[in-house]
Amino acid sequence: MDKPLTSKHILIVEDEAVFRSILAGYVSSLGATFTEAENGLEALSLVEDYPPDLILCDLAMPEMGGMEFVENLRLQGNKIPVLVISATDKMTDVASMLRLGVEDVLLKPITDLQRLREALLSSLYPKLFSSQAMEESSLVQDWEALCRNPNEAQRLLQELQPPVQQTLAHCRINYRQLTTAENPGLVLDIAALSSKDLGFYCLDVTRASENGVLAALLLRAIFNSLLREHLSDQHQRLPQMSTLLKQVNHLFKQAGLAGQFPLLLGYYHAEYKNLILVSAGLHANVNTGINMIQLSNGVPLGTTGATYSNQISQKCEAWQCQVWGSGGRLRLMLSVE
């Protein structure tokens, strides 16, 4: 699979040679190129000569520290995203850096490289990780760049697939799917909405050419926000997933995405033990251990101006859901802790 930071260039500003080397090796393993500076003064020169896509920066350095370096960048009108990695124990330093507009402050020692990876991805693709992504003009720039570069869009999508095993909202979740790196097939995303409930979706990206991958990235950016807003409007009642389906269909049209988009939306409330599924174009069945429920596939989004979907609601503490379509087959399993 292609590396997620291929085509990205990162400037590492760090006076500790060993840690600087570790950072360089890690961003290189993710596909990025890099340049190195030992302090802010050297970094200012490198920014001018070799403009990076992102800067990893320490705070305490000789000649010019991280805070003065970032202040100089911003005074020059330079908006390159900056991630600070520092051993500081002063919250005033952290607050000052955040006020200067850095993306995040990570504290040394970094024992979880997954946290660094997530910070790198969210900094390099900021509006695809924003809950208000569709309302912010800078998403348009990210969106247009991805439209021009379908290979990068597909690489990013593959990198954003959820782990095959995780715990969310006090539920153990795992999934299995048959797909290839070259053909994403069925794209899954799962996220906790609170400590008691979670939302998920499965999108077949194989029936809209390159627009399938773009639709998946767009859905990842806006789905959680849409579902939370809908639940707020419902005053904590269970969601009407068919309403959400109509909103997604409308957003795909707004984005100019033509094609067919088979989509399954799901919601589970761990306290109420309630599962809700709605499908527009994907086949699904649910096994609760007591009941086996077949969900009719309905009509894929994008086929007509309206949405034609089928929905089920089921009480259960554990369940398995098999989903299939032209993009492959996927099995999602959940049990309450």
N, C-alpha and C positions, 0 to 999 in steps of 0.2 A: 504494500500500500504506500502511496506517496506520503512524504513527510509533511506535517501541517504548516511548517514555517518556510517551506521552499519558496524562493524568490524574495524573502524578507532579509533585510540587513539590520543588524543590531550593534549598537555601540555600548561597550562595557566599560564603565568608569569605576575603577576599584583599585586601591593602593596595595592591597594584600595580594601578592603574586599567586599564591596557591589557590585562594578563593576565586580570583579572576580566571585562573585556568580551569577551575571546575565549572564556572558559569559558561566559559567559552565552549568547553566540551559538551555541555548540556544543550545549549542552543544550536550547536552544530549537529548534534544527534537528531534534533527536530527539523533539520534541513536549512537552517538560517546560515548566512555568512555573517562575519563579525569583524569589528576593529576594536582595539583596546586602548585605554588611556589610564594613566596612574593618578590623575587628579583632574579637577574641573578646568584648569587653565589649558591643559593639553587637549581636553575633550572639546573645548570651544573651537579650537583650530580644526579638529577632525570633523566636527559637525559641518563646518563650512566647506571643507575639502571633499568629504565623503558623507553626504547627508543620509542618516539612518532612518529606518522606519520606526524604530523604538530605541530608547536608551535605558539601560540598567545602571543604576547609580548608587554609590555609597554616600553616606553623609560626611563622616569624619575622614578627611584626606589632607595631605600637606599642600601648601601653596594656594589652593582654592578648594574649599569643601563643596559638598553636594548642594547645600542650600544656596550659596552664592552662585554656583554654576547654574542652577535652575532659574534663579532670579535674573541672571544675565540673559539666558535663553528667552524668558518671557518679555524682558525689556526690548529685545530685538524683534519681538513679534513672532518668535518661533513657537509653533504649537506641536512639535514632535512629542508623542506620548512618552512619559517618563515613569519607570517603575523604580522605587527606592528600595534597596536592600541594606539594612543597617542593624548594628548591634545596640543602637541607642535605647536608653531606658527612660528618656525624657519625653513625656507625652506632648510637651510644648513643641518639641522639634517635629514630632509627627503631625501635629495640628498645623504648624507653619508650612510644612511641605504640602499638605492637602490643600491649604488655602492658595498655594502657588499653582495648583491644578495638576499635581501628579496623579497618575492613575490609581496607584496603591502604594502602601508602605508595608514591606515584608520584613519581619524581624529575624536576625541571625540568632542561632544557627538554623538554617533551613533543613529540617529533617524530612519534610514531605515534598518531594519534587513535583508531585501531582498538583500541589497548591501553586507552585511556580508556573507550571505548564498552563493551568487555568488562567492565571494572571496574565501570562503572555498572550494567550488566545483572546481573552476579553479586551486586552489593550489594543491588539492589532485589528480586531474586528468588533469595535465597541458597540455599534448600534445593533448588531445581530444578537447581543446579549442584554439589550435594554428592554425593560417591560413596556416602555412607551415608544418602541422602535418606529412604529408607523407614523407617529406624530412628529418626529424630529427630522428636520431637513437634511441633516448629515447622513441619515440612513440612505438617502437618495444617492449620495456619492458612493457609499459601499455597494449599494444595489447595482448601480450602473457599472461599477468595476467588475462585479461578479458576472453580470450579464455579458460583458465583453470577454470574459475569461472563464468559459464553462469548465475547463480542467481544474482551475483553482476552486470553483464553486463545488465541484464534486469532491475534491480533496478535503475541503473544509467540512462538508457534510459527513464524510466517512469518519473524520476525526471527532465529530460531535455525537456519534452514536453512544448511547448510555452503556455503562458496564453491564455484563451479563448477569451479575448478581449484586444486589444492593438492598439496603433497608431504608424505607421512607415511610413516614407517618405511622411508625410502629408496625409496618408490614414488611415481610421478607418477600422480595421480588426477584425472579430470574426469568430469562427468556432464551430461546434457541431459534435460530433461523437458518435457512439454506440460501446462501447468496454468494456473490463473488466480489472481489475488490473492484473489478471493472464494471460491475452492474450492481448498484446498491439494492435494487429490487424493492423490498418492503422496508421502509424507514420507520423506526420506532423512537419515540421520546416519552419519558416519564418524569414527572416532577411532583414533589410534595407541595400542596397548597397551604397546609397548616400541619400541626402535629396530629391531626385527626383524619385528613383526607388528602387525596392525590388525584391528579389527572393524567391522562396518557392519550396518545393517538398513534395510528399506524397508517402510513401513506404509501401507496404504490406509485413509484416514480417512473415506471417504464412505459407509460401510455401518453406521454406529452413531450417526447424528445428531450431536449435540454431544459425545457420548462419544468419538467418533473423535479429535477434537482433544485432549481430555483424556488419552486413552490415549497419544497421541504424546508429550505433555509428560512423562507418567509414565515412559514408556520411555526418553526422553532422560535422565531423572534417574538411572535405575538400571541401564541396559544395560551400560555399561563396567564398573561394579563387579561385576555378576553374572558377566560374562565373565572378568574377572581372577580372581575367587574360584574359578570353575570350573577355570580353567587351573592354579591353585595346587593344587587337589584332584587334578588329573590328573598332577601332578608333571612339568610341562613337556611332556607328550604333547599331541598335537593334540586339540582340544575335541570333545565330543559335542554338537553343536548341537541335536539333538532334545531333550536334557536341558534345555538353556537355554530352549527353546520351552515346555516344560512349566512351568518356573519363571515365565516371563512370563505364561502363561495363568493361573496361580495368583494372581499379583499383581494382574492385572486383576480377578479375582473378589474378592479382598480389598478392592480399592478401590471395589467396587460398580458397576463399569462393565458395563452390559448392551449387547449388540449383537454384530455380527460384525466381527472384526478380522483381515483378510487380512495376513499378515506374512511377510517373507523375512528370514532372518538369514544373515550371511556372516562368514567369517574367512579371512584370507590371511596366510601366513607367508612373508616375502620370502626368508629364507635357505633354507628347505625348498622354496620355489616351490610351495606347496600351497594350493589354494583349496577351501574347504568352503562349501556352500550348503545351507540347509534351508528349505523353503517350506510354509506352512500357509495356502493360499488364494490365492496369487499365482502367475501363470504366469511362467516364466523360461526363457531359453536362454542358453548360454554358448558363445562362440566363442574358441578359443585360438589360432587360426591354423592348427592342425592338425586339431583335432576340433571338432565342433559337438554340444553336449549339450543335450538338452531335459529340463527339470525339471518333473515333473508338479506340479499346483498344490496338491493336498491339500485339507484342509478348514479354513476360517478359524477362528482362535481365537474362543472364545465361542459357537460353534455347538452344541457338546456339552460334556459334562463332561470328556471326554478330548481328547487332541490326536492328529490324524491328519495326518502330515507326510511329505514326501519329501526325501531328502538325496542330494547328490552330492559326490564328492571328486575333484579333478583336479590333476595336476602341470602347471604352466605358468609361464612368465616374464612373459607379457603376456596379457591377456584382455579381452573385452568381454561384458557381461551385459545383456541386455534383459529388463526386468521389466514386466509389464502386468496390469491388472485394471480394475475398474469406475471407479477413480479416475484412470486415464490410463496413459501409457506412459513408461518411463524407461530410459535407457541409461547404464550405468556402465562406465568404461574405466580400466584400470590397466596400468602397465608398470613393471618394476623399473629403478631408475637404474643 
